């Protein structure tokens, strides 16, 4: 089952988002990802568990606003590209 967790506040969003993803793990999922905004949107996503996502993250992802998502694929194949979130920049 999919789960979404978002944060906007004074702390580094990536730390809060990862904690939120860990709390959603009981729901079941096949991929996970986070998007953090600090001027631009940085997206990091990975097939597998939250620990697999953490292994590919840089040491610091600046920004205090972001969204995290776990995905249980019901459409399209399970791969890193189809993992969520998929950000859309609007002008």
SULJOCOR-V418434 format. One record per backbone hydrogen bond with DSSP energy under -0.5 kcal/mol. NH is the residue of the N-H (numbers start at 1). CO is the residue of the C=O. If there is no record, write none. Layout:
nh-><NH:NH>
co-><CO:CO>
This chain:
nh-><3:5:7:9:13:14:15:16:17:18:19:20:21:22:23:24:24:25:25:27:28:30:31:32:33:34:35:36:37:38:38:40:42:42:43:44:46:48:52:53:54:55:56:56:57:57:62:64:65:66:67:68:69:70:71:73:79:83:83:87>
co-><70:68:66:64:63:61:12:12:13:14:15:16:17:18:19:20:21:21:22:24:25:71:71:46:69:44:67:42:65:36:40:38:36:40:41:34:32:30:49:49:50:51:52:53:53:54:60:37:37:7:35:5:33:3:31:71:77:79:80:85>
